[in-house]
Amino acid sequence: MHFEVEFATKLINLLRQAIDAIGEDDGWAMLGEIGNHISNHASFDPTFRT
């Protein structure tokens, strides 16, 4: 259980950083651009299994 909470926290932080980096002044960001930013700037394993 602790591992899932830690993983979720890291994922949320990763998403927040991407949105902060590419988001518009109103706080919105296109999902595709978020994915591109993450794939270009972060190490993330989308095959996580519990």
All heavy atoms as TSV, in Angstrom:
chain	resi	resn	atom	element	x	y	z
A	1	MET	N	N	0.824	-1.202	0.000
A	1	MET	CA	C	0.000	0.000	0.000
A	1	MET	C	C	0.862	1.257	0.000
A	1	MET	O	O	0.599	2.186	-0.730
A	1	MET	CB	C	-0.948	-0.042	1.203
A	1	MET	CG	C	-1.777	1.178	1.358
A	1	MET	SD	S	-3.094	1.199	0.155
A	1	MET	CE	C	-4.031	2.542	0.727
A	2	HIS	N	N	1.888	1.271	0.827
A	2	HIS	CA	C	2.763	2.439	0.906
A	2	HIS	C	C	3.403	2.729	-0.450
A	2	HIS	O	O	3.542	3.892	-0.842
A	2	HIS	CB	C	3.835	2.236	1.969
A	2	HIS	CG	C	4.854	3.327	2.020
A	2	HIS	ND1	N	4.561	4.591	2.477
A	2	HIS	CD2	C	6.153	3.360	1.648
A	2	HIS	CE1	C	5.633	5.352	2.388
A	2	HIS	NE2	N	6.622	4.628	1.885
A	3	PHE	N	N	3.773	1.683	-1.179
A	3	PHE	CA	C	4.404	1.857	-2.480
A	3	PHE	C	C	3.453	2.548	-3.453
A	3	PHE	O	O	3.870	3.410	-4.225
A	3	PHE	CB	C	4.859	0.510	-3.040
A	3	PHE	CG	C	5.539	0.625	-4.375
A	3	PHE	CD1	C	6.819	1.138	-4.465
A	3	PHE	CD2	C	4.892	0.237	-5.533
A	3	PHE	CE1	C	7.458	1.257	-5.687
A	3	PHE	CE2	C	5.514	0.357	-6.761
A	3	PHE	CZ	C	6.805	0.862	-6.835
A	4	GLU	N	N	2.168	2.181	-3.433
A	4	GLU	CA	C	1.198	2.799	-4.331
A	4	GLU	C	C	1.031	4.279	-4.032
A	4	GLU	O	O	0.908	5.092	-4.947
A	4	GLU	CB	C	-0.165	2.096	-4.259
A	4	GLU	CG	C	-0.182	0.723	-4.886
A	4	GLU	CD	C	0.100	-0.383	-3.883
A	4	GLU	OE1	O	0.290	-0.089	-2.683
A	4	GLU	OE2	O	0.133	-1.542	-4.300
A	5	VAL	N	N	1.028	4.645	-2.761
A	5	VAL	CA	C	0.890	6.055	-2.381
A	5	VAL	C	C	2.118	6.834	-2.841
A	5	VAL	O	O	1.997	7.936	-3.395
A	5	VAL	CB	C	0.692	6.194	-0.851
A	5	VAL	CG1	C	0.761	7.653	-0.419
A	5	VAL	CG2	C	-0.620	5.559	-0.423
A	6	GLU	N	N	3.291	6.255	-2.657
A	6	GLU	CA	C	4.526	6.910	-3.097
A	6	GLU	C	C	4.535	7.080	-4.616
A	6	GLU	O	O	4.898	8.129	-5.130
A	6	GLU	CB	C	5.734	6.090	-2.653
A	6	GLU	CG	C	7.056	6.720	-2.988
A	6	GLU	CD	C	8.222	5.886	-2.491
A	6	GLU	OE1	O	8.085	5.198	-1.474
A	6	GLU	OE2	O	9.283	5.946	-3.142
A	7	PHE	N	N	4.112	6.050	-5.339
A	7	PHE	CA	C	4.053	6.112	-6.794
A	7	PHE	C	C	3.054	7.178	-7.248
A	7	PHE	O	O	3.355	7.975	-8.144
A	7	PHE	CB	C	3.668	4.749	-7.364
A	7	PHE	CG	C	3.579	4.732	-8.861
A	7	PHE	CD1	C	4.717	4.646	-9.638
A	7	PHE	CD2	C	2.344	4.821	-9.490
A	7	PHE	CE1	C	4.643	4.637	-11.019
A	7	PHE	CE2	C	2.252	4.818	-10.875
A	7	PHE	CZ	C	3.410	4.722	-11.639
A	8	ALA	N	N	1.889	7.218	-6.635
A	8	ALA	CA	C	0.868	8.203	-6.999
A	8	ALA	C	C	1.364	9.617	-6.729
A	8	ALA	O	O	1.132	10.530	-7.537
A	8	ALA	CB	C	-0.423	7.936	-6.233
A	9	THR	N	N	2.066	9.818	-5.637
A	9	THR	CA	C	2.614	11.133	-5.309
A	9	THR	C	C	3.625	11.571	-6.364
A	9	THR	O	O	3.607	12.719	-6.819
A	9	THR	CB	C	3.272	11.110	-3.919
A	9	THR	OG1	O	2.278	10.743	-2.948
A	9	THR	CG2	C	3.860	12.463	-3.551
A	10	LYS	N	N	4.500	10.656	-6.777
A	10	LYS	CA	C	5.485	10.985	-7.807
A	10	LYS	C	C	4.809	11.299	-9.135
A	10	LYS	O	O	5.213	12.216	-9.849
A	10	LYS	CB	C	6.476	9.831	-7.983
A	10	LYS	CG	C	7.432	9.702	-6.831
A	10	LYS	CD	C	8.397	8.561	-7.039
A	10	LYS	CE	C	9.343	8.422	-5.867
A	10	LYS	NZ	N	10.313	7.342	-6.066
A	11	LEU	N	N	3.766	10.550	-9.467
A	11	LEU	CA	C	3.038	10.779	-10.707
A	11	LEU	C	C	2.356	12.148	-10.697
A	11	LEU	O	O	2.432	12.900	-11.668
A	11	LEU	CB	C	2.003	9.680	-10.937
A	11	LEU	CG	C	1.099	9.839	-12.144
A	11	LEU	CD1	C	1.925	9.920	-13.425
A	11	LEU	CD2	C	0.104	8.692	-12.211
A	12	ILE	N	N	1.704	12.483	-9.606
A	12	ILE	CA	C	1.043	13.783	-9.490
A	12	ILE	C	C	2.055	14.917	-9.606
A	12	ILE	O	O	1.819	15.908	-10.306
A	12	ILE	CB	C	0.244	13.871	-8.169
A	12	ILE	CG1	C	-0.966	12.937	-8.238
A	12	ILE	CG2	C	-0.183	15.314	-7.879
A	12	ILE	CD1	C	-1.654	12.721	-6.915
A	13	ASN	N	N	3.199	14.775	-8.954
A	13	ASN	CA	C	4.233	15.812	-9.046
A	13	ASN	C	C	4.754	15.940	-10.471
A	13	ASN	O	O	4.997	17.054	-10.950
A	13	ASN	CB	C	5.376	15.516	-8.079
A	13	ASN	CG	C	4.991	15.749	-6.645
A	13	ASN	OD1	O	4.083	16.513	-6.349
A	13	ASN	ND2	N	5.665	15.073	-5.738
A	14	LEU	N	N	4.921	14.822	-11.156
A	14	LEU	CA	C	5.380	14.834	-12.544
A	14	LEU	C	C	4.388	15.572	-13.434
A	14	LEU	O	O	4.760	16.403	-14.259
A	14	LEU	CB	C	5.579	13.398	-13.025
A	14	LEU	CG	C	6.100	13.193	-14.437
A	14	LEU	CD1	C	7.502	13.758	-14.582
A	14	LEU	CD2	C	6.080	11.718	-14.766
A	15	LEU	N	N	3.098	15.299	-13.251
A	15	LEU	CA	C	2.059	15.973	-14.030
A	15	LEU	C	C	2.012	17.466	-13.726
A	15	LEU	O	O	1.891	18.292	-14.631
A	15	LEU	CB	C	0.699	15.328	-13.770
A	15	LEU	CG	C	0.528	13.919	-14.316
A	15	LEU	CD1	C	-0.743	13.287	-13.762
A	15	LEU	CD2	C	0.518	13.925	-15.831
A	16	ARG	N	N	2.124	17.815	-12.461
A	16	ARG	CA	C	2.115	19.238	-12.082
A	16	ARG	C	C	3.282	19.985	-12.697
A	16	ARG	O	O	3.123	21.109	-13.188
A	16	ARG	CB	C	2.158	19.382	-10.563
A	16	ARG	CG	C	0.854	19.101	-9.894
A	16	ARG	CD	C	0.944	19.359	-8.415
A	16	ARG	NE	N	-0.330	19.076	-7.791
A	16	ARG	CZ	C	-0.488	18.754	-6.518
A	16	ARG	NH1	N	0.566	18.689	-5.721
A	16	ARG	NH2	N	-1.678	18.523	-6.029
A	17	GLN	N	N	4.467	19.380	-12.675
A	17	GLN	CA	C	5.647	20.016	-13.255
A	17	GLN	C	C	5.463	20.224	-14.756
A	17	GLN	O	O	5.828	21.270	-15.291
A	17	GLN	CB	C	6.893	19.188	-12.981
A	17	GLN	CG	C	7.312	19.201	-11.531
A	17	GLN	CD	C	8.402	18.185	-11.229
A	17	GLN	OE1	O	8.847	17.447	-12.091
A	17	GLN	NE2	N	8.817	18.139	-9.976
A	18	ALA	N	N	4.909	19.228	-15.433
A	18	ALA	CA	C	4.690	19.349	-16.877
A	18	ALA	C	C	3.684	20.453	-17.178
A	18	ALA	O	O	3.889	21.257	-18.088
A	18	ALA	CB	C	4.216	18.018	-17.449
A	19	ILE	N	N	2.599	20.502	-16.425
A	19	ILE	CA	C	1.581	21.536	-16.644
A	19	ILE	C	C	2.152	22.920	-16.349
A	19	ILE	O	O	1.904	23.874	-17.092
A	19	ILE	CB	C	0.320	21.251	-15.805
A	19	ILE	CG1	C	-0.361	19.988	-16.338
A	19	ILE	CG2	C	-0.630	22.439	-15.815
A	19	ILE	CD1	C	-1.446	19.441	-15.448
A	20	ASP	N	N	2.952	23.040	-15.292
A	20	ASP	CA	C	3.583	24.329	-14.988
A	20	ASP	C	C	4.511	24.767	-16.115
A	20	ASP	O	O	4.596	25.951	-16.432
A	20	ASP	CB	C	4.378	24.247	-13.683
A	20	ASP	CG	C	3.501	24.215	-12.449
A	20	ASP	OD1	O	2.287	24.531	-12.562
A	20	ASP	OD2	O	4.019	23.864	-11.371
A	21	ALA	N	N	5.193	23.804	-16.727
A	21	ALA	CA	C	6.164	24.128	-17.766
A	21	ALA	C	C	5.502	24.554	-19.076
A	21	ALA	O	O	6.009	25.438	-19.763
A	21	ALA	CB	C	7.087	22.935	-18.014
A	22	ILE	N	N	4.383	23.930	-19.427
A	22	ILE	CA	C	3.793	24.201	-20.746
A	22	ILE	C	C	2.422	24.837	-20.696
A	22	ILE	O	O	1.894	25.228	-21.729
A	22	ILE	CB	C	3.707	22.904	-21.587
A	22	ILE	CG1	C	2.773	21.911	-20.914
A	22	ILE	CG2	C	5.064	22.316	-21.828
A	22	ILE	CD1	C	2.322	20.817	-21.830
A	23	GLY	N	N	1.851	24.954	-19.510
A	23	GLY	CA	C	0.495	25.476	-19.388
A	23	GLY	C	C	0.371	26.924	-19.819
A	23	GLY	O	O	1.318	27.695	-19.759
A	24	GLU	N	N	-0.806	27.262	-20.258
A	24	GLU	CA	C	-1.125	28.639	-20.638
A	24	GLU	C	C	-1.321	29.476	-19.378
A	24	GLU	O	O	-1.324	28.970	-18.262
A	24	GLU	CB	C	-2.406	28.647	-21.483
A	24	GLU	CG	C	-2.320	27.833	-22.753
A	24	GLU	CD	C	-1.367	28.434	-23.776
A	24	GLU	OE1	O	-1.280	29.679	-23.848
A	24	GLU	OE2	O	-0.719	27.663	-24.489
A	25	ASP	N	N	-1.506	30.767	-19.559
A	25	ASP	CA	C	-1.707	31.667	-18.421
A	25	ASP	C	C	-2.919	31.307	-17.589
A	25	ASP	O	O	-2.969	31.573	-16.393
A	25	ASP	CB	C	-1.841	33.113	-18.899
A	25	ASP	CG	C	-0.533	33.661	-19.447
A	25	ASP	OD1	O	0.534	33.145	-19.066
A	25	ASP	OD2	O	-0.592	34.606	-20.262
A	26	ASP	N	N	-3.917	30.668	-18.224
A	26	ASP	CA	C	-5.121	30.292	-17.494
A	26	ASP	C	C	-4.989	28.935	-16.791
A	26	ASP	O	O	-5.926	28.456	-16.170
A	26	ASP	CB	C	-6.333	30.279	-18.431
A	26	ASP	CG	C	-6.194	29.288	-19.580
A	26	ASP	OD1	O	-5.185	28.552	-19.637
A	26	ASP	OD2	O	-7.093	29.263	-20.442
A	27	GLY	N	N	-3.805	28.297	-16.883
A	27	GLY	CA	C	-3.564	27.038	-16.189
A	27	GLY	C	C	-3.880	25.793	-16.992
A	27	GLY	O	O	-3.635	24.691	-16.540
A	28	TRP	N	N	-4.423	25.963	-18.199
A	28	TRP	CA	C	-4.773	24.820	-19.030
A	28	TRP	C	C	-3.586	24.390	-19.884
A	28	TRP	O	O	-2.784	25.215	-20.311
A	28	TRP	CB	C	-5.949	25.164	-19.936
A	28	TRP	CG	C	-7.237	25.233	-19.199
A	28	TRP	CD1	C	-7.759	26.341	-18.593
A	28	TRP	CD2	C	-8.162	24.174	-18.959
A	28	TRP	NE1	N	-8.952	26.036	-17.997
A	28	TRP	CE2	C	-9.230	24.706	-18.211
A	28	TRP	CE3	C	-8.187	22.828	-19.311
A	28	TRP	CZ2	C	-10.302	23.935	-17.798
A	28	TRP	CZ3	C	-9.260	22.066	-18.905
A	28	TRP	CH2	C	-10.298	22.609	-18.163
A	29	ALA	N	N	-3.509	23.072	-20.146
A	29	ALA	CA	C	-2.473	22.524	-21.013
A	29	ALA	C	C	-3.082	21.375	-21.812
A	29	ALA	O	O	-3.907	20.620	-21.291
A	29	ALA	CB	C	-1.289	22.028	-20.195
A	30	MET	N	N	-2.663	21.254	-23.057
A	30	MET	CA	C	-3.152	20.171	-23.914
A	30	MET	C	C	-2.519	18.849	-23.462
A	30	MET	O	O	-1.317	18.793	-23.166
A	30	MET	CB	C	-2.789	20.440	-25.373
A	30	MET	CG	C	-3.372	21.730	-25.917
A	30	MET	SD	S	-5.150	21.674	-26.091
A	30	MET	CE	C	-5.279	20.665	-27.548
A	31	LEU	N	N	-3.326	17.800	-23.419
A	31	LEU	CA	C	-2.861	16.507	-22.922
A	31	LEU	C	C	-1.680	15.982	-23.732
A	31	LEU	O	O	-0.711	15.459	-23.163
A	31	LEU	CB	C	-4.009	15.495	-22.934
A	31	LEU	CG	C	-3.706	14.125	-22.352
A	31	LEU	CD1	C	-3.248	14.235	-20.905
A	31	LEU	CD2	C	-4.942	13.240	-22.446
A	32	GLY	N	N	-1.725	16.120	-25.044
A	32	GLY	CA	C	-0.624	15.654	-25.881
A	32	GLY	C	C	0.676	16.365	-25.574
A	32	GLY	O	O	1.751	15.759	-25.567
A	33	GLU	N	N	0.583	17.663	-25.307
A	33	GLU	CA	C	1.777	18.437	-24.963
A	33	GLU	C	C	2.336	18.019	-23.609
A	33	GLU	O	O	3.548	18.012	-23.409
A	33	GLU	CB	C	1.458	19.924	-24.974
A	33	GLU	CG	C	1.148	20.461	-26.354
A	33	GLU	CD	C	0.740	21.928	-26.346
A	33	GLU	OE1	O	0.856	22.590	-25.292
A	33	GLU	OE2	O	0.315	22.413	-27.407
A	34	ILE	N	N	1.457	17.677	-22.683
A	34	ILE	CA	C	1.898	17.177	-21.379
A	34	ILE	C	C	2.676	15.875	-21.576
A	34	ILE	O	O	3.761	15.695	-21.026
A	34	ILE	CB	C	0.701	16.959	-20.433
A	34	ILE	CG1	C	0.053	18.300	-20.085
A	34	ILE	CG2	C	1.146	16.235	-19.160
A	34	ILE	CD1	C	-1.272	18.169	-19.358
A	35	GLY	N	N	2.124	14.974	-22.378
A	35	GLY	CA	C	2.799	13.703	-22.646
A	35	GLY	C	C	4.140	13.901	-23.316
A	35	GLY	O	O	5.123	13.236	-22.967
A	36	ASN	N	N	4.193	14.801	-24.283
A	36	ASN	CA	C	5.466	15.086	-24.955
A	36	ASN	C	C	6.488	15.645	-23.982
A	36	ASN	O	O	7.662	15.260	-24.006
A	36	ASN	CB	C	5.262	16.071	-26.106
A	36	ASN	CG	C	4.603	15.439	-27.298
A	36	ASN	OD1	O	4.667	14.227	-27.498
A	36	ASN	ND2	N	3.958	16.261	-28.107
A	37	HIS	N	N	6.056	16.555	-23.134
A	37	HIS	CA	C	6.978	17.146	-22.162
A	37	HIS	C	C	7.529	16.069	-21.228
A	37	HIS	O	O	8.739	16.029	-20.973
A	37	HIS	CB	C	6.272	18.241	-21.357
A	37	HIS	CG	C	7.166	18.887	-20.346
A	37	HIS	ND1	N	8.050	19.892	-20.675
A	37	HIS	CD2	C	7.341	18.657	-19.027
A	37	HIS	CE1	C	8.714	20.260	-19.592
A	37	HIS	NE2	N	8.295	19.520	-18.589
A	38	ILE	N	N	6.662	15.205	-20.726
A	38	ILE	CA	C	7.100	14.151	-19.819
A	38	ILE	C	C	8.073	13.202	-20.518
A	38	ILE	O	O	9.112	12.847	-19.958
A	38	ILE	CB	C	5.890	13.392	-19.245
A	38	ILE	CG1	C	5.125	14.306	-18.281
A	38	ILE	CG2	C	6.333	12.104	-18.544
A	38	ILE	CD1	C	3.811	13.755	-17.808
A	39	SER	N	N	7.758	12.812	-21.745
A	39	SER	CA	C	8.634	11.859	-22.438
A	39	SER	C	C	9.983	12.484	-22.779
A	39	SER	O	O	10.978	11.776	-22.867
A	39	SER	CB	C	7.960	11.322	-23.692
A	39	SER	OG	O	7.796	12.330	-24.656
A	40	ASN	N	N	10.033	13.797	-22.931
A	40	ASN	CA	C	11.290	14.466	-23.264
A	40	ASN	C	C	12.105	14.888	-22.039
A	40	ASN	O	O	13.307	15.105	-22.161
A	40	ASN	CB	C	11.026	15.710	-24.117
A	40	ASN	CG	C	10.548	15.359	-25.496
A	40	ASN	OD1	O	10.890	14.320	-26.038
A	40	ASN	ND2	N	9.730	16.225	-26.065
A	41	HIS	N	N	11.483	15.004	-20.883
A	41	HIS	CA	C	12.172	15.580	-19.727
A	41	HIS	C	C	12.195	14.716	-18.479
A	41	HIS	O	O	12.770	15.118	-17.477
A	41	HIS	CB	C	11.539	16.929	-19.357
A	41	HIS	CG	C	11.724	17.964	-20.400
A	41	HIS	ND1	N	10.773	18.212	-21.365
A	41	HIS	CD2	C	12.746	18.798	-20.656
A	41	HIS	CE1	C	11.209	19.174	-22.168
A	41	HIS	NE2	N	12.407	19.539	-21.755
A	42	ALA	N	N	11.573	13.572	-18.486
A	42	ALA	CA	C	11.485	12.795	-17.258
A	42	ALA	C	C	11.664	11.314	-17.531
A	42	ALA	O	O	11.432	10.834	-18.630
A	42	ALA	CB	C	10.138	13.038	-16.590
A	43	SER	N	N	12.034	10.622	-16.497
A	43	SER	CA	C	12.122	9.168	-16.558
A	43	SER	C	C	10.874	8.622	-15.859
A	43	SER	O	O	10.707	8.792	-14.644
A	43	SER	CB	C	13.386	8.689	-15.857
A	43	SER	OG	O	13.408	7.296	-15.791
A	44	PHE	N	N	10.013	7.995	-16.618
A	44	PHE	CA	C	8.759	7.481	-16.062
A	44	PHE	C	C	8.442	6.152	-16.722
A	44	PHE	O	O	8.517	6.036	-17.938
A	44	PHE	CB	C	7.620	8.479	-16.316
A	44	PHE	CG	C	6.293	7.996	-15.803
A	44	PHE	CD1	C	6.047	7.974	-14.442
A	44	PHE	CD2	C	5.310	7.582	-16.679
A	44	PHE	CE1	C	4.822	7.533	-13.969
A	44	PHE	CE2	C	4.093	7.136	-16.193
A	44	PHE	CZ	C	3.844	7.113	-14.852
A	45	ASP	N	N	8.114	5.149	-15.924
A	45	ASP	CA	C	7.806	3.819	-16.435
A	45	ASP	C	C	6.300	3.618	-16.464
A	45	ASP	O	O	5.683	3.383	-15.432
A	45	ASP	CB	C	8.451	2.757	-15.572
A	45	ASP	CG	C	8.213	1.354	-16.076
A	45	ASP	OD1	O	7.662	1.202	-17.179
A	45	ASP	OD2	O	8.576	0.397	-15.360
A	46	PRO	N	N	5.669	3.719	-17.644
A	46	PRO	CA	C	4.215	3.568	-17.721
A	46	PRO	C	C	3.732	2.136	-17.584
A	46	PRO	O	O	2.547	1.882	-17.570
A	46	PRO	CB	C	3.896	4.113	-19.117
A	46	PRO	CG	C	5.119	3.841	-19.900
A	46	PRO	CD	C	6.263	4.005	-18.926
A	47	THR	N	N	4.644	1.174	-17.439
A	47	THR	CA	C	4.257	-0.233	-17.321
A	47	THR	C	C	4.140	-0.672	-15.879
A	47	THR	O	O	4.141	-1.856	-15.591
A	47	THR	CB	C	5.276	-1.137	-18.055
A	47	THR	OG1	O	6.558	-0.974	-17.446
A	47	THR	CG2	C	5.354	-0.789	-19.521
A	48	PHE	N	N	4.030	0.274	-14.959
A	48	PHE	CA	C	3.924	-0.032	-13.530
A	48	PHE	C	C	2.788	-1.022	-13.281
A	48	PHE	O	O	1.693	-0.867	-13.788
A	48	PHE	CB	C	3.672	1.252	-12.728
A	48	PHE	CG	C	3.347	1.004	-11.293
A	48	PHE	CD1	C	4.337	0.642	-10.407
A	48	PHE	CD2	C	2.051	1.114	-10.844
A	48	PHE	CE1	C	4.041	0.405	-9.075
A	48	PHE	CE2	C	1.741	0.890	-9.508
A	48	PHE	CZ	C	2.740	0.526	-8.637
A	49	ARG	N	N	3.062	-2.040	-12.512
A	49	ARG	CA	C	2.066	-3.050	-12.140
A	49	ARG	C	C	2.109	-3.265	-10.638
A	49	ARG	O	O	3.172	-3.273	-10.035
A	49	ARG	CB	C	2.360	-4.385	-12.818
A	49	ARG	CG	C	2.471	-4.317	-14.314
A	49	ARG	CD	C	1.131	-4.689	-14.959
A	49	ARG	NE	N	1.276	-4.916	-16.375
A	49	ARG	CZ	C	1.096	-4.013	-17.305
A	49	ARG	NH1	N	0.781	-2.790	-16.971
A	49	ARG	NH2	N	1.212	-4.294	-18.582
A	50	THR	N	N	0.955	-3.462	-10.048
A	50	THR	CA	C	0.910	-3.741	-8.603
A	50	THR	C	C	0.760	-5.214	-8.382
A	50	THR	O	O	0.386	-5.961	-9.230
A	50	THR	CB	C	-0.259	-3.004	-7.920
A	50	THR	OG1	O	-1.484	-3.387	-8.547
A	50	THR	CG2	C	-0.040	-1.529	-7.964
